[in-house]
């Protein structure tokens, strides 16, 4: 039996965000994969604007997420050094860092899924 003080490190809103992100990622991949294949199978064909956009967005999201994680990690170490974080708080703090650092990618993947779905429905 779990103690009454035990709180799982992953909350339901985090699970909902993860599920929504996974669905948006699957949608984005489904729309972009044919273009990626076309761009890679024909080396004489210049890379499409959508492929260039995908690569630049991934790089930007990774950089932004890593900066957010680095700042949060530094705050965590400072808080631990001054005794503001106990052993029971550590899993929650680490999950918060992971959740915050995933926000840039999460935001972009949802926007891409929405944009690509709308573009597909318009027939472009």
C-alpha positions as CSV (number, residue, x, y, z in Angstrom):
1,X,0.0,0.0,0.0
2,X,1.3,3.4,-0.9
3,X,1.8,6.0,1.8
4,X,-0.6,8.9,1.9
5,X,2.3,11.3,1.3
6,X,3.3,9.7,-1.9
7,X,2.5,11.7,-5.0
8,X,3.3,10.2,-8.4
9,X,5.9,12.3,-10.3
10,X,3.7,12.3,-13.4
11,X,0.3,14.1,-13.1
12,X,-2.8,13.6,-15.2
13,X,-2.4,16.9,-17.1
14,X,1.1,15.9,-18.1
15,X,-0.2,12.6,-19.4
16,X,-2.9,14.5,-21.4
17,X,-0.3,16.8,-22.9
18,X,1.9,13.9,-23.8
19,X,-1.0,12.1,-25.5
20,X,-2.0,15.2,-27.4
21,X,1.6,15.8,-28.5
22,X,1.9,12.2,-29.7
23,X,-1.3,12.5,-31.8
24,X,-0.1,15.8,-33.3
25,X,3.4,14.3,-34.0
26,X,1.8,11.3,-35.8
27,X,-0.3,13.7,-37.9
28,X,2.7,15.8,-38.8
29,X,4.8,12.8,-39.7
30,X,2.0,11.4,-41.9
31,X,1.7,14.6,-43.9
32,X,5.5,15.2,-44.1
33,X,6.9,11.8,-44.8
34,X,5.9,11.5,-48.5
35,X,7.7,14.9,-49.1
36,X,10.7,13.8,-47.2
37,X,10.9,10.6,-49.2
38,X,10.6,12.5,-52.5
39,X,13.3,14.9,-51.4
40,X,15.7,12.2,-50.4
41,X,15.1,9.8,-53.4
42,X,15.9,12.4,-56.0
43,X,19.2,14.0,-55.2
44,X,18.9,16.4,-58.1
45,X,15.7,17.8,-56.8
46,X,16.1,20.8,-54.5
47,X,14.8,20.4,-51.0
48,X,11.2,21.5,-50.7
49,X,10.2,24.5,-48.5
50,X,8.3,22.1,-46.2
51,X,11.4,20.0,-45.6
52,X,13.6,23.0,-45.0
53,X,10.9,24.3,-42.6
54,X,10.8,21.0,-40.7
55,X,14.6,20.8,-40.2
56,X,14.9,24.4,-39.1
57,X,11.9,24.1,-36.7
58,X,13.4,21.0,-35.1
59,X,16.7,22.7,-34.6
60,X,15.1,25.8,-33.1
61,X,12.9,23.7,-30.8
62,X,15.8,21.6,-29.6
63,X,17.9,24.7,-28.9
64,X,15.1,26.4,-27.1
65,X,14.3,23.3,-25.0
66,X,17.9,22.8,-24.1
67,X,18.2,26.3,-22.9
68,X,15.1,26.0,-20.8
69,X,16.3,22.7,-19.3
70,X,19.8,24.2,-18.5
71,X,18.2,27.1,-16.7
72,X,15.9,24.9,-14.7
73,X,18.7,22.4,-13.9
74,X,20.8,25.3,-12.6
75,X,17.9,26.5,-10.4
76,X,17.4,22.9,-9.1
77,X,21.1,22.6,-8.1
78,X,21.0,26.0,-6.4
79,X,17.9,25.0,-4.5
80,X,19.4,21.7,-3.5
81,X,22.6,23.5,-2.3
82,X,20.6,25.7,0.0
83,X,18.4,22.9,1.3
84,X,15.2,23.9,-0.4
85,X,14.7,20.6,-2.1
86,X,14.3,17.4,-0.2
87,X,14.8,13.8,-1.5
88,X,11.0,13.4,-1.9
89,X,10.8,16.5,-4.1
90,X,13.5,15.5,-6.5
91,X,11.4,13.2,-8.8
92,X,8.7,16.0,-9.1
93,X,11.4,18.6,-9.8
94,X,13.0,16.5,-12.5
95,X,9.6,15.8,-14.2
96,X,8.9,19.5,-14.1
97,X,12.2,20.2,-15.9
98,X,11.4,17.6,-18.5
99,X,7.9,19.0,-19.0
100,X,9.1,22.6,-19.3
101,X,11.9,21.8,-21.7
102,X,9.5,19.9,-24.0
103,X,7.1,22.8,-24.3
104,X,8.8,24.4,-27.4
105,X,8.7,21.1,-29.3
106,X,5.1,20.5,-28.1
107,X,4.0,23.9,-29.2
108,X,5.5,23.5,-32.7
109,X,4.2,20.0,-33.3
110,X,0.7,21.0,-32.4
111,X,0.9,24.1,-34.7
112,X,2.3,22.0,-37.5
113,X,-0.4,19.3,-37.2
114,X,-3.1,22.0,-37.3
115,X,-1.5,23.8,-40.3
116,X,-0.8,20.7,-42.3
117,X,-4.3,19.4,-41.6
118,X,-5.9,22.7,-42.7
119,X,-3.7,22.7,-45.8
120,X,-4.7,19.2,-46.7
121,X,-8.4,19.9,-46.2
122,X,-8.1,22.9,-48.5
123,X,-6.5,20.7,-51.1
124,X,-3.2,22.5,-51.5
